[in-house]
């Protein structure tokens, strides 16, 4: 999957949980806009000037810090849970598409379904207070070439991942593994089992010392499940093709 070319799409990992998604039709989506202020994001990807859409999983700073300036700069549609979109509106973002879990919309030719996540979603304001940001979520992206992608957002493993497998059958899962604030490799391996995916990209690890889970630790646990752990370098683009 990772090195096929042709009419497939692409994924570029910008560090932490931030990904650029290239659609088979050549459009670009950004998931979790922590770019300009992200210490591990390569400079070549900062100051993005064009996007066809943005998806936000929740309101913690390491997922939303650059949402407002990027949205205002690119004028792209922004998908998020209802309360988070209303917070963005108050910051001056006008092109939001508020959703909730179980809902499906289409953006840049991609079918996008919002699913649950087991995490919190408080938005840290400039004065140190925390605003309610709705609930944390994940997304299923289904492309017109048959490929499907699950971005789990920040989460612990939860039993309804089995329902995600049954309903959406993702081709690839992007799963947090760092531990402390999200699940670690042990829990992520159980998530792989529940999701029944054969390919996983680990994320949300290594950015800070406390995020100590490693791809190798995950790979050791999912190898008996027949799952391949794909570990792109930060800034590396990988290709996916039709299933």
MIMAR-926219 format. One line per field, with one value per atom (N, C-alpha, C): residue in three letters; atom name; x, z, y. Coordinates in Angstrom, 1 decimal. Layout:
type <- c(ALA|...)
atom <- c(CA|...)
x <- c(X|...)
z <- c(Z|...)
y <- c(Y|...)
This chain:
type <- c(UNK|UNK|UNK|UNK|UNK|UNK|UNK|UNK|UNK|UNK|UNK|UNK|UNK|UNK|UNK|UNK|UNK|UNK|UNK|UNK|UNK|UNK|UNK|UNK|UNK|UNK|UNK|UNK|UNK|UNK|UNK|UNK|UNK|UNK|UNK|UNK|UNK|UNK|UNK|UNK|UNK|UNK|UNK|UNK|UNK|UNK|UNK|UNK|UNK|UNK|UNK|UNK|UNK|UNK|UNK|UNK|UNK|UNK|UNK|UNK|UNK|UNK|UNK|UNK|UNK|UNK|UNK|UNK|UNK|UNK|UNK|UNK|UNK|UNK|UNK|UNK|UNK|UNK|UNK|UNK|UNK|UNK|UNK|UNK|UNK|UNK|UNK|UNK|UNK|UNK|UNK|UNK|UNK|UNK|UNK|UNK|UNK|UNK|UNK|UNK|UNK|UNK|UNK|UNK|UNK|UNK|UNK|UNK|UNK|UNK|UNK|UNK|UNK|UNK|UNK|UNK|UNK|UNK|UNK|UNK|UNK|UNK|UNK|UNK|UNK|UNK|UNK|UNK|UNK|UNK|UNK|UNK|UNK|UNK|UNK|UNK|UNK|UNK|UNK|UNK|UNK|UNK|UNK|UNK|UNK|UNK|UNK|UNK|UNK|UNK|UNK|UNK|UNK|UNK|UNK|UNK|UNK|UNK|UNK|UNK|UNK|UNK|UNK|UNK|UNK|UNK|UNK|UNK|UNK|UNK|UNK|UNK|UNK|UNK|UNK|UNK|UNK|UNK|UNK|UNK|UNK|UNK|UNK|UNK|UNK|UNK|UNK|UNK|UNK|UNK|UNK|UNK|UNK|UNK|UNK|UNK|UNK|UNK|UNK|UNK|UNK|UNK|UNK|UNK|UNK|UNK|UNK|UNK|UNK|UNK|UNK|UNK|UNK|UNK|UNK|UNK|UNK|UNK|UNK|UNK|UNK|UNK|UNK|UNK|UNK|UNK|UNK|UNK|UNK|UNK|UNK|UNK|UNK|UNK|UNK|UNK|UNK|UNK|UNK|UNK|UNK|UNK|UNK|UNK|UNK|UNK|UNK|UNK|UNK|UNK|UNK|UNK|UNK|UNK|UNK|UNK|UNK|UNK|UNK|UNK|UNK|UNK|UNK|UNK|UNK|UNK|UNK|UNK|UNK|UNK|UNK|UNK|UNK|UNK|UNK|UNK|UNK|UNK|UNK|UNK|UNK|UNK|UNK|UNK|UNK|UNK|UNK|UNK|UNK|UNK|UNK|UNK|UNK|UNK|UNK|UNK|UNK|UNK|UNK|UNK|UNK|UNK|UNK|UNK|UNK|UNK|UNK|UNK|UNK|UNK|UNK|UNK|UNK|UNK|UNK|UNK|UNK|UNK|UNK|UNK|UNK|UNK|UNK|UNK|UNK|UNK|UNK|UNK|UNK|UNK|UNK|UNK|UNK|UNK|UNK|UNK|UNK|UNK|UNK|UNK|UNK|UNK|UNK|UNK|UNK|UNK|UNK|UNK|UNK|UNK|UNK|UNK|UNK|UNK|UNK|UNK|UNK|UNK|UNK|UNK|UNK|UNK|UNK|UNK|UNK|UNK|UNK|UNK|UNK|UNK|UNK|UNK|UNK|UNK|UNK|UNK|UNK|UNK|UNK|UNK|UNK|UNK|UNK|UNK|UNK|UNK|UNK|UNK|UNK|UNK|UNK|UNK|UNK|UNK|UNK|UNK|UNK|UNK|UNK|UNK|UNK|UNK|UNK|UNK|UNK|UNK|UNK|UNK|UNK|UNK|UNK|UNK|UNK|UNK|UNK|UNK|UNK|UNK|UNK|UNK|UNK|UNK|UNK|UNK|UNK|UNK|UNK|UNK|UNK|UNK|UNK|UNK|UNK|UNK|UNK|UNK|UNK|UNK|UNK|UNK|UNK|UNK|UNK|UNK|UNK|UNK|UNK|UNK|UNK|UNK|UNK|UNK|UNK|UNK|UNK|UNK|UNK|UNK|UNK|UNK|UNK|UNK|UNK|UNK|UNK|UNK|UNK|UNK|UNK|UNK|UNK|UNK|UNK|UNK|UNK|UNK|UNK|UNK|UNK|UNK|UNK|UNK|UNK|UNK|UNK|UNK|UNK|UNK|UNK|UNK|UNK|UNK|UNK|UNK|UNK|UNK|UNK|UNK|UNK|UNK|UNK|UNK|UNK|UNK|UNK|UNK|UNK|UNK|UNK|UNK|UNK|UNK|UNK|UNK|UNK|UNK|UNK|UNK|UNK|UNK|UNK|UNK|UNK|UNK|UNK|UNK|UNK|UNK|UNK|UNK|UNK|UNK|UNK|UNK|UNK|UNK|UNK|UNK|UNK|UNK|UNK|UNK|UNK|UNK|UNK|UNK|UNK|UNK|UNK|UNK|UNK|UNK|UNK|UNK|UNK|UNK|UNK|UNK|UNK|UNK|UNK|UNK|UNK|UNK|UNK|UNK|UNK|UNK|UNK|UNK|UNK|UNK|UNK|UNK|UNK|UNK|UNK|UNK|UNK|UNK|UNK|UNK|UNK|UNK|UNK|UNK|UNK|UNK|UNK|UNK|UNK|UNK|UNK|UNK|UNK|UNK|UNK|UNK|UNK|UNK|UNK|UNK|UNK|UNK|UNK|UNK|UNK|UNK|UNK|UNK|UNK|UNK|UNK|UNK|UNK|UNK|UNK|UNK|UNK|UNK|UNK|UNK|UNK|UNK|UNK|UNK|UNK|UNK|UNK|UNK|UNK|UNK|UNK|UNK|UNK|UNK|UNK|UNK|UNK|UNK|UNK|UNK|UNK|UNK|UNK|UNK|UNK|UNK|UNK|UNK|UNK|UNK|UNK|UNK|UNK|UNK|UNK|UNK|UNK|UNK|UNK|UNK|UNK|UNK|UNK|UNK|UNK|UNK|UNK|UNK|UNK|UNK|UNK|UNK|UNK|UNK|UNK|UNK|UNK|UNK|UNK|UNK|UNK|UNK|UNK|UNK|UNK|UNK|UNK|UNK|UNK|UNK|UNK|UNK|UNK|UNK|UNK|UNK|UNK|UNK|UNK|UNK|UNK|UNK|UNK|UNK|UNK|UNK|UNK|UNK|UNK|UNK|UNK|UNK|UNK|UNK|UNK|UNK|UNK|UNK|UNK|UNK|UNK|UNK|UNK|UNK|UNK|UNK|UNK)
atom <- c(N|CA|C|N|CA|C|N|CA|C|N|CA|C|N|CA|C|N|CA|C|N|CA|C|N|CA|C|N|CA|C|N|CA|C|N|CA|C|N|CA|C|N|CA|C|N|CA|C|N|CA|C|N|CA|C|N|CA|C|N|CA|C|N|CA|C|N|CA|C|N|CA|C|N|CA|C|N|CA|C|N|CA|C|N|CA|C|N|CA|C|N|CA|C|N|CA|C|N|CA|C|N|CA|C|N|CA|C|N|CA|C|N|CA|C|N|CA|C|N|CA|C|N|CA|C|N|CA|C|N|CA|C|N|CA|C|N|CA|C|N|CA|C|N|CA|C|N|CA|C|N|CA|C|N|CA|C|N|CA|C|N|CA|C|N|CA|C|N|CA|C|N|CA|C|N|CA|C|N|CA|C|N|CA|C|N|CA|C|N|CA|C|N|CA|C|N|CA|C|N|CA|C|N|CA|C|N|CA|C|N|CA|C|N|CA|C|N|CA|C|N|CA|C|N|CA|C|N|CA|C|N|CA|C|N|CA|C|N|CA|C|N|CA|C|N|CA|C|N|CA|C|N|CA|C|N|CA|C|N|CA|C|N|CA|C|N|CA|C|N|CA|C|N|CA|C|N|CA|C|N|CA|C|N|CA|C|N|CA|C|N|CA|C|N|CA|C|N|CA|C|N|CA|C|N|CA|C|N|CA|C|N|CA|C|N|CA|C|N|CA|C|N|CA|C|N|CA|C|N|CA|C|N|CA|C|N|CA|C|N|CA|C|N|CA|C|N|CA|C|N|CA|C|N|CA|C|N|CA|C|N|CA|C|N|CA|C|N|CA|C|N|CA|C|N|CA|C|N|CA|C|N|CA|C|N|CA|C|N|CA|C|N|CA|C|N|CA|C|N|CA|C|N|CA|C|N|CA|C|N|CA|C|N|CA|C|N|CA|C|N|CA|C|N|CA|C|N|CA|C|N|CA|C|N|CA|C|N|CA|C|N|CA|C|N|CA|C|N|CA|C|N|CA|C|N|CA|C|N|CA|C|N|CA|C|N|CA|C|N|CA|C|N|CA|C|N|CA|C|N|CA|C|N|CA|C|N|CA|C|N|CA|C|N|CA|C|N|CA|C|N|CA|C|N|CA|C|N|CA|C|N|CA|C|N|CA|C|N|CA|C|N|CA|C|N|CA|C|N|CA|C|N|CA|C|N|CA|C|N|CA|C|N|CA|C|N|CA|C|N|CA|C|N|CA|C|N|CA|C|N|CA|C|N|CA|C|N|CA|C|N|CA|C|N|CA|C|N|CA|C|N|CA|C|N|CA|C|N|CA|C|N|CA|C|N|CA|C|N|CA|C|N|CA|C|N|CA|C|N|CA|C|N|CA|C|N|CA|C|N|CA|C|N|CA|C|N|CA|C|N|CA|C|N|CA|C|N|CA|C|N|CA|C|N|CA|C|N|CA|C|N|CA|C|N|CA|C|N|CA|C|N|CA|C|N|CA|C|N|CA|C|N|CA|C|N|CA|C|N|CA|C|N|CA|C|N|CA|C|N|CA|C|N|CA|C|N|CA|C|N|CA|C|N|CA|C|N|CA|C|N|CA|C|N|CA|C|N|CA|C|N|CA|C|N|CA|C|N|CA|C|N|CA|C|N|CA|C|N|CA|C|N|CA|C|N|CA|C|N|CA|C|N|CA|C|N|CA|C|N|CA|C|N|CA|C|N|CA|C|N|CA|C|N|CA|C|N|CA|C|N|CA|C|N|CA|C|N|CA|C|N|CA|C|N|CA|C|N|CA|C|N|CA|C|N|CA|C|N|CA|C|N|CA|C|N|CA|C|N|CA|C|N|CA|C|N|CA|C|N|CA|C|N|CA|C|N|CA|C|N|CA|C|N|CA|C|N|CA|C)
x <- c(0.8|0.0|0.8|1.9|2.6|3.4|3.7|4.6|4.0|2.7|2.1|1.8|1.9|1.6|0.4|0.0|-1.1|-2.2|-3.4|-4.6|-5.0|-4.1|-4.4|-4.2|-4.5|-4.2|-3.0|-2.8|-1.5|-1.8|-0.8|-0.8|0.6|0.6|1.9|1.8|2.6|2.6|3.4|2.8|3.4|3.9|3.8|4.2|3.0|3.1|2.0|0.8|-0.3|-1.5|-1.9|-1.1|-1.4|-1.0|-2.0|-1.7|-2.3|-1.6|-2.1|-2.6|-3.8|-4.4|-4.6|-4.0|-4.2|-5.2|-6.3|-7.3|-7.0|-7.6|-7.3|-7.6|-8.5|-8.8|-7.8|-6.9|-5.9|-6.2|-7.1|-7.4|-6.7|-6.7|-5.9|-6.7|-6.7|-7.3|-6.3|-6.5|-5.6|-6.4|-5.8|-6.4|-5.6|-6.3|-5.7|-4.6|-5.1|-4.1|-3.2|-2.2|-1.1|0.1|0.4|1.4|2.4|2.0|2.9|3.6|2.9|3.4|3.9|3.8|4.3|5.8|6.5|7.9|8.6|7.9|8.4|8.0|7.0|6.6|7.7|8.0|9.0|8.6|9.6|9.3|8.6|8.9|8.4|6.8|6.3|4.8|4.1|4.9|4.3|3.8|2.9|2.3|1.6|0.8|0.0|-0.9|-0.9|-1.7|-2.9|-3.0|-4.2|-4.6|-5.8|-6.4|-7.8|-8.3|-9.7|-10.6|-10.0|-10.8|-9.9|-10.5|-9.8|-10.7|-10.2|-10.9|-10.2|-11.0|-10.5|-11.1|-10.3|-10.8|-11.2|-10.6|-10.9|-10.2|-10.4|-10.0|-8.7|-7.9|-6.7|-5.7|-4.8|-3.9|-3.1|-2.6|-1.8|-2.6|-3.8|-4.6|-5.3|-5.4|-6.2|-5.5|-4.2|-3.6|-3.5|-3.4|-3.3|-4.6|-5.7|-6.9|-7.4|-7.4|-8.0|-7.2|-5.8|-5.1|-5.1|-5.0|-5.0|-6.4|-7.5|-8.8|-9.0|-8.5|-8.7|-7.8|-6.6|-5.7|-6.2|-6.7|-7.0|-8.5|-9.3|-10.8|-11.4|-10.8|-11.3|-12.4|-13.3|-14.3|-13.6|-14.2|-13.7|-14.8|-14.5|-15.4|-15.0|-15.9|-15.7|-17.0|-16.9|-18.2|-18.8|-20.1|-21.0|-20.4|-20.1|-19.6|-18.3|-17.4|-16.1|-16.2|-17.1|-17.4|-17.9|-18.8|-19.3|-18.2|-17.3|-16.1|-15.3|-15.1|-14.3|-15.0|-16.4|-17.1|-16.9|-16.8|-16.5|-15.1|-14.2|-12.8|-12.8|-13.9|-13.9|-13.8|-13.8|-13.9|-15.3|-15.5|-16.9|-17.3|-16.4|-16.7|-16.7|-17.5|-17.5|-18.7|-18.4|-19.5|-19.6|-20.5|-20.7|-21.4|-20.8|-21.4|-21.5|-21.9|-21.9|-21.7|-21.4|-21.0|-22.1|-21.8|-22.7|-23.1|-22.8|-23.1|-22.1|-22.6|-21.7|-21.9|-20.8|-20.9|-19.9|-19.9|-18.9|-18.1|-16.8|-15.9|-14.8|-14.6|-13.6|-13.7|-15.0|-15.2|-15.0|-14.7|-14.5|-15.7|-16.2|-17.2|-16.6|-17.1|-16.5|-17.5|-17.3|-18.2|-17.5|-18.2|-17.6|-18.0|-17.0|-17.2|-16.7|-16.9|-16.6|-15.1|-14.7|-13.3|-13.4|-12.5|-12.5|-11.5|-11.8|-10.9|-11.6|-10.9|-11.6|-11.4|-12.0|-12.0|-12.1|-11.5|-11.5|-10.6|-11.1|-10.3|-9.6|-8.3|-7.6|-7.6|-8.2|-8.3|-7.0|-6.8|-5.6|-5.5|-6.7|-6.6|-6.5|-6.3|-6.1|-7.3|-8.5|-9.8|-9.9|-10.8|-11.1|-12.5|-12.8|-14.1|-14.5|-15.8|-16.3|-16.2|-15.6|-15.4|-16.2|-17.3|-18.0|-17.3|-17.2|-16.5|-15.5|-14.5|-13.5|-14.1|-13.6|-14.1|-12.9|-13.3|-12.4|-13.2|-12.5|-13.2|-12.9|-13.9|-13.7|-13.8|-12.7|-12.7|-12.7|-13.7|-13.9|-13.8|-12.8|-12.4|-13.1|-13.2|-13.9|-13.2|-11.9|-11.2|-11.4|-12.2|-12.5|-11.7|-10.7|-9.8|-10.5|-10.4|-11.0|-9.9|-10.0|-9.0|-9.7|-9.2|-9.7|-8.7|-8.9|-8.1|-8.8|-8.2|-8.8|-8.8|-8.1|-8.0|-7.2|-7.4|-6.8|-7.8|-7.4|-8.3|-7.6|-8.4|-8.0|-8.7|-8.4|-9.1|-10.5|-11.5|-12.9|-13.6|-14.6|-15.2|-15.9|-16.4|-17.2|-16.3|-14.9|-14.1|-14.5|-15.1|-15.6|-16.7|-17.6|-18.6|-18.1|-17.0|-16.3|-15.9|-15.3|-14.8|-16.0|-17.1|-18.3|-18.9|-19.1|-19.8|-19.0|-17.7|-16.9|-15.7|-15.3|-14.2|-13.0|-12.3|-11.2|-10.1|-9.5|-8.3|-7.0|-7.0|-5.9|-6.3|-5.7|-6.0|-4.8|-5.0|-4.1|-4.4|-3.5|-3.8|-2.7|-3.2|-2.2|-1.6|-0.3|0.4|1.3|1.3|2.3|2.1|0.9|0.6|0.4|0.2|0.0|-1.3|-1.4|-2.6|-3.5|-2.9|-3.7|-3.3|-3.8|-3.5|-2.0|-1.4|-0.1|-0.1|1.1|1.1|0.2|0.1|-0.7|-2.1|-2.7|-4.1|-4.3|-3.3|-3.4|-3.4|-2.7|-2.7|-4.1|-4.8|-6.1|-7.1|-6.8|-7.6|-7.4|-6.2|-6.0|-6.8|-6.8|-7.6|-9.1|-9.6|-11.1|-11.4|-10.5|-10.7|-10.5|-9.8|-9.5|-8.7|-7.9|-7.1|-5.8|-5.3|-4.1|-3.0|-3.3|-2.2|-2.6|-1.5|-1.7|-0.5|-0.8|0.2|0.1|1.2|1.1|1.3|0.7|0.8|0.8|0.9|0.8|1.8|3.1|4.2|5.4|6.3|7.6|7.7|6.6|6.6|7.2|6.7|7.2|7.7|8.6|9.2|8.1|7.0|6.0|5.3|5.3|4.7|5.7|5.9|7.0|6.7|5.5|5.2|5.9|6.3|7.1|6.4|6.6|6.1|6.7|7.9|8.4|7.6|7.3|6.5|5.1|4.5|3.3|3.4|4.5|4.7|4.9|5.6|5.7|4.4|3.4|2.2|1.2|1.3|0.3|0.8|2.1|2.6|1.8|1.4|0.6|-0.8|-1.2|-2.6|-2.5|-1.3|-1.1|-1.2|-0.9|-1.0|0.4|0.5|1.8|1.7|2.8|2.9|3.8|3.2|3.9|4.3|5.6|6.2|6.8|6.0|6.6|7.5|8.5|9.2|8.3|8.6|7.8|8.1|7.1|7.3|7.3|7.3|7.3|5.9|5.7|4.5|4.4|3.4|3.2|1.9|1.9|0.8|-0.1|-1.4|-2.3|-3.1|-3.5|-4.2|-5.5|-6.3|-7.6|-7.5|-8.5|-8.5|-9.1)
z <- c(0.0|0.0|0.0|0.7|1.0|-0.1|-1.1|-2.2|-3.6|-3.6|-4.9|-5.5|-6.8|-7.4|-8.4|-9.0|-10.0|-9.5|-9.6|-9.3|-7.8|-7.0|-5.6|-5.0|-3.7|-2.9|-2.1|-1.2|-0.5|1.0|1.8|3.2|3.5|4.1|4.6|6.0|6.8|8.3|8.6|9.3|9.7|11.2|11.8|13.2|14.1|15.2|16.2|15.6|15.5|14.9|13.6|13.1|11.9|10.6|9.7|8.4|7.3|6.2|4.9|4.1|3.7|2.9|1.4|0.5|-0.9|-1.5|-2.1|-2.6|-4.0|-4.4|-5.8|-6.8|-6.5|-7.5|-7.4|-6.5|-6.4|-5.5|-4.6|-3.6|-2.3|-1.4|-0.2|1.1|2.0|3.3|4.4|5.5|6.6|7.8|8.5|9.7|10.9|11.9|13.2|12.9|12.7|12.3|13.4|13.7|14.6|13.7|13.0|12.0|12.3|12.2|12.4|13.7|14.8|16.1|16.6|15.7|16.0|15.9|17.0|17.0|16.1|15.7|14.9|13.4|13.1|11.7|10.9|9.7|8.8|8.4|8.2|7.8|6.5|5.6|4.3|4.3|5.4|5.4|6.3|6.8|7.5|6.6|7.1|6.4|5.1|5.3|4.2|3.6|2.3|1.6|0.9|0.7|0.1|0.7|1.0|1.4|0.8|0.6|0.2|1.4|2.5|3.7|4.9|6.1|7.3|8.3|8.9|9.9|11.3|12.3|13.7|14.6|15.3|16.1|17.5|18.0|19.3|19.6|20.7|20.9|21.7|22.0|22.7|21.8|22.5|21.7|20.7|20.9|20.0|18.9|18.7|17.6|16.9|17.6|17.1|17.1|17.5|17.8|16.6|15.4|14.2|13.3|13.9|13.1|12.6|13.5|13.1|12.1|12.2|11.2|9.9|9.9|8.6|8.0|8.7|8.1|7.5|8.2|7.7|6.5|6.5|5.4|4.1|4.3|3.1|2.7|3.7|3.5|3.2|3.7|3.4|4.4|4.0|4.9|6.1|7.3|8.5|9.1|9.3|9.9|11.3|12.2|13.6|14.3|15.6|16.3|16.6|16.8|16.9|17.8|19.0|20.0|19.5|19.0|18.6|17.4|16.5|15.3|15.8|16.8|17.3|18.0|18.7|19.2|18.1|17.0|15.9|15.3|15.2|14.7|15.5|16.9|17.7|17.5|17.0|16.7|15.3|14.6|13.3|12.1|12.4|11.3|10.8|9.5|9.0|8.2|7.7|6.8|7.5|8.6|9.4|9.0|9.2|8.9|10.2|11.1|12.4|12.2|12.8|12.8|14.2|14.2|15.4|15.1|16.1|15.9|15.2|14.2|13.4|12.1|12.1|10.9|9.8|8.5|7.4|6.5|6.0|5.0|3.9|2.9|1.8|1.7|1.6|1.5|0.5|-0.5|-1.6|-2.2|-2.4|-3.0|-2.1|-0.8|0.2|1.1|1.3|2.3|3.7|4.6|5.9|6.9|7.8|8.9|10.2|11.1|12.4|13.4|14.1|15.0|16.4|17.4|18.7|19.0|20.1|20.7|22.2|22.9|24.4|24.9|25.0|25.4|25.8|26.3|26.7|25.5|25.7|24.6|25.1|26.3|26.7|25.9|25.6|24.8|25.8|25.9|26.7|26.1|26.8|26.3|26.7|26.1|26.3|27.8|28.5|29.9|30.9|30.4|31.2|31.6|31.2|31.4|30.3|30.6|29.6|29.2|27.9|27.3|26.9|26.9|26.5|25.0|24.5|23.1|22.5|23.2|22.7|23.2|22.4|22.7|21.7|22.1|21.1|20.1|18.9|17.9|17.0|16.2|15.1|13.8|12.7|11.4|10.5|9.8|8.7|7.4|6.6|5.2|4.2|3.3|2.2|0.9|0.1|-1.1|-2.3|-3.4|-4.6|-5.2|-4.8|-5.4|-4.5|-3.5|-2.6|-1.4|-1.2|0.0|1.1|2.3|3.5|4.6|5.3|6.3|7.6|8.7|10.0|10.8|11.0|11.9|13.3|14.3|15.6|16.5|16.1|17.0|18.3|19.3|20.6|21.3|21.7|22.3|23.1|24.0|24.5|23.6|23.8|23.1|23.7|22.9|23.4|22.6|23.2|22.6|21.3|21.1|19.9|18.6|18.8|17.6|16.8|17.5|16.7|15.8|16.3|15.4|14.2|14.5|13.4|12.4|12.8|11.9|11.1|11.8|11.1|10.1|10.5|9.7|8.5|8.8|7.8|7.2|7.8|7.3|6.8|7.7|7.2|6.6|5.6|4.9|5.7|6.5|7.2|8.4|9.6|10.8|11.2|11.6|12.2|13.7|14.5|15.9|16.8|17.9|18.8|19.6|20.0|20.7|21.8|22.0|22.9|24.4|24.8|26.2|27.0|28.3|29.2|28.9|27.8|27.4|26.4|25.8|24.9|25.2|24.4|24.6|24.2|24.9|24.5|23.6|23.3|22.4|22.8|24.1|24.6|24.2|24.5|24.2|22.6|22.0|20.5|19.8|20.3|19.8|19.9|21.0|21.2|20.2|20.0|19.0|17.6|17.2|15.9|15.9|16.9|17.0|16.8|17.5|17.3|15.9|15.4|14.1|12.9|13.2|12.1|11.0|11.2|10.1|9.9|8.7|8.4|8.2|8.3|8.2|9.2|9.9|10.8|10.8|10.9|11.1|12.5|13.3|14.7|14.6|15.6|15.7|17.2|17.4|18.8|19.7|19.2|20.0|19.7|20.7|20.6|20.5|20.4|20.3|21.6|22.7|24.0|24.8|25.7|26.4|27.0|27.5|28.2|27.2|25.9|24.9|24.5|25.4|25.2|24.5|24.1|23.3|22.0|21.5|20.2|19.2|17.9|16.9|17.0|17.4|17.6|18.6|19.7|20.7|20.2|19.4|18.7|17.8|16.9|15.9|16.5|17.7|18.3|18.7|19.1|19.6|18.5|17.3|16.2|15.2|15.2|14.2|14.2|15.4|15.4|14.8|14.7|14.1|12.6|12.0|10.6|10.2|11.1|10.8|10.6|9.6|9.3|9.9|10.6|11.2|10.2|9.7|8.7|9.5|9.3|10.1|9.2|8.6|7.8|8.6|8.0|8.7|8.7|9.6|9.6|8.3|7.6|6.3|5.1|5.4|4.3|3.7|2.4|1.8|1.3|1.7|1.2|0.4|-0.5|-1.5|-1.1|-1.3|-1.2|-2.5|-2.9|-4.1|-3.8|-4.8|-4.6|-4.0|-3.3|-2.6|-3.6)
y <- c(-1.2|0.0|1.3|1.3|2.5|3.1|2.3|2.8|2.6|2.3|2.2|3.6|3.7|5.0|4.8|5.9|5.8|6.7|6.2|7.0|7.0|6.5|6.5|7.9|8.0|9.2|9.1|10.0|10.1|10.6|10.3|10.7|11.3|12.5|13.0|13.3|12.7|12.9|14.1|15.0|16.3|16.3|15.1|14.9|14.9|14.3|14.2|13.5|14.2|13.6|14.3|15.1|16.0|15.3|15.2|14.6|15.5|15.5|16.0|14.8|14.9|13.8|14.3|13.7|13.9|13.0|13.5|12.7|12.1|11.1|10.6|11.6|12.6|13.6|14.8|14.7|15.8|16.9|16.7|17.8|17.4|18.4|18.3|18.6|17.7|17.9|17.8|18.6|18.6|18.1|17.1|16.6|17.1|17.7|18.2|19.2|20.5|21.6|22.1|21.3|21.8|21.7|22.8|22.9|24.0|25.2|26.3|26.3|25.9|25.9|24.5|23.6|22.2|22.1|21.8|21.8|20.8|19.7|18.7|18.8|19.7|19.8|20.4|19.8|20.4|21.8|22.7|24.1|24.2|23.2|23.2|23.1|22.6|22.4|23.5|24.5|25.5|26.6|27.5|28.6|28.0|27.0|26.4|27.5|27.6|28.7|28.1|26.8|26.3|24.9|24.8|23.5|23.4|22.2|22.0|21.6|21.4|21.1|20.8|21.0|20.7|19.9|18.9|18.1|18.2|18.4|18.6|17.5|16.8|15.7|16.2|17.2|17.8|19.1|19.7|21.1|21.2|20.2|20.4|21.1|21.9|22.8|22.0|20.8|20.1|19.5|19.9|19.5|20.6|21.8|22.9|24.2|24.3|25.5|26.4|25.8|26.7|26.6|26.2|26.1|27.4|28.4|29.7|30.4|30.5|31.2|30.5|29.1|28.4|28.5|28.4|28.5|29.9|30.9|32.3|32.5|31.9|32.1|31.3|30.1|29.3|29.4|29.8|29.9|28.5|27.5|26.1|25.8|24.9|24.4|23.6|23.7|23.1|22.2|20.9|20.0|19.8|19.8|19.5|19.2|18.8|18.5|19.9|19.8|21.0|22.1|21.8|22.9|23.4|22.6|23.1|24.1|23.8|24.7|26.0|26.0|27.3|28.1|27.4|28.1|28.7|28.0|28.5|29.7|29.7|30.8|32.0|31.9|33.0|33.6|32.8|33.2|33.9|33.9|34.5|33.6|32.3|31.3|31.2|31.4|31.4|30.2|29.4|28.3|27.0|26.8|25.6|24.7|23.4|22.4|21.5|22.0|21.3|20.0|19.0|17.6|17.0|15.8|15.0|13.6|12.8|11.4|10.6|9.8|9.1|9.8|11.1|11.8|11.6|11.8|11.7|12.9|13.4|14.5|14.3|15.1|15.0|16.2|16.1|17.2|16.8|17.7|17.4|16.1|15.6|14.3|13.1|13.4|12.3|12.2|11.0|10.7|10.6|11.5|11.6|11.3|10.4|10.0|10.3|11.0|11.2|10.1|9.6|8.5|8.9|8.1|8.4|8.2|8.8|8.6|8.7|8.1|8.1|9.0|10.3|11.3|12.6|13.6|14.9|15.9|17.1|18.0|19.5|19.8|21.2|22.1|23.3|24.2|25.2|25.2|26.1|27.5|28.5|29.9|30.6|31.8|32.6|33.1|33.2|33.6|32.5|31.3|30.1|29.4|29.9|29.1|28.1|27.2|26.1|26.2|26.2|26.2|24.8|24.6|23.3|23.2|22.1|21.9|20.8|20.4|19.2|17.9|16.9|15.7|15.4|14.6|14.2|13.2|13.2|12.3|11.7|10.8|10.3|10.4|10.1|10.2|9.0|8.5|7.6|8.4|8.2|8.9|7.8|7.9|6.9|7.6|7.1|7.7|7.0|7.7|7.1|5.9|5.7|4.5|3.3|3.4|2.2|2.1|3.0|3.1|3.8|3.3|3.9|4.0|5.2|5.6|5.9|5.4|5.7|6.5|7.8|8.6|8.6|8.0|7.7|8.9|10.0|11.1|10.7|11.5|11.1|10.2|9.0|8.1|7.0|6.3|5.0|4.0|2.8|1.7|1.7|1.4|1.3|0.2|-0.5|-1.6|-1.4|-0.1|0.2|0.3|0.1|0.0|-1.3|-2.2|-3.4|-3.0|-2.1|-1.6|-0.7|0.0|0.7|-0.2|-1.3|-2.4|-2.9|-3.2|-3.9|-2.9|-1.7|-0.7|-0.1|0.1|0.9|0.2|-0.9|-1.7|-0.9|-0.1|0.7|-0.1|0.5|-0.2|0.1|1.2|1.7|2.4|2.2|3.0|3.8|5.1|5.9|6.0|5.4|5.2|5.8|6.5|7.1|6.0|6.1|5.1|5.6|6.9|7.5|7.2|6.9|6.7|8.0|7.9|9.0|9.8|10.5|11.2|10.4|9.4|8.6|7.1|6.2|4.8|4.6|3.6|3.1|1.9|1.3|0.2|-1.0|-1.3|-2.4|-2.2|-1.0|-0.7|-0.6|0.0|0.2|-1.2|-2.2|-3.5|-4.1|-3.9|-4.3|-3.6|-2.3|-1.6|-2.2|-2.6|-3.3|-4.5|-5.3|-6.5|-6.2|-5.2|-4.9|-4.4|-3.5|-2.9|-3.9|-5.0|-5.9|-5.3|-4.3|-3.7|-4.5|-4.5|-5.1|-4.1|-2.8|-1.8|-0.7|-0.2|0.8|1.8|3.1|4.1|4.6|4.5|5.0|6.5|7.2|8.7|9.1|10.4|10.9|10.2|10.2|9.6|10.4|10.5|11.1|12.6|13.3|14.7|15.3|14.8|15.2|13.9|14.0|12.8|12.0|12.5|11.7|10.8|11.1|10.2|9.1|8.2|7.3|6.0|5.7|4.5|4.6|3.4|3.3|2.4|2.7|1.8|0.4|0.2|-1.2|-1.9|-1.3|-1.9|-2.4|-1.5|-1.9|-3.0|-2.9|-4.0|-5.3|-5.4|-6.7|-7.3|-6.5|-7.0|-7.3|-6.6|-6.8|-7.8|-8.2|-9.1|-10.4|-11.0|-12.2|-12.0|-10.7|-10.5|-10.3|-10.4|-10.2|-8.7|-7.8|-6.4|-5.8|-5.0|-4.3|-2.9|-2.5|-1.2|-0.4|0.7|1.6|2.8|3.1|4.2|5.3|6.1|7.2|8.1|8.7|9.8|11.0|11.9|13.2|14.0|14.3|15.0|14.1|12.8|11.8|11.6|11.5|11.2|9.8|9.1|7.7|7.7|6.7|6.6|5.4|5.6|4.5|4.3|3.1|2.8|2.2|1.9|1.3|-0.1|-0.5|-1.8|-2.8)
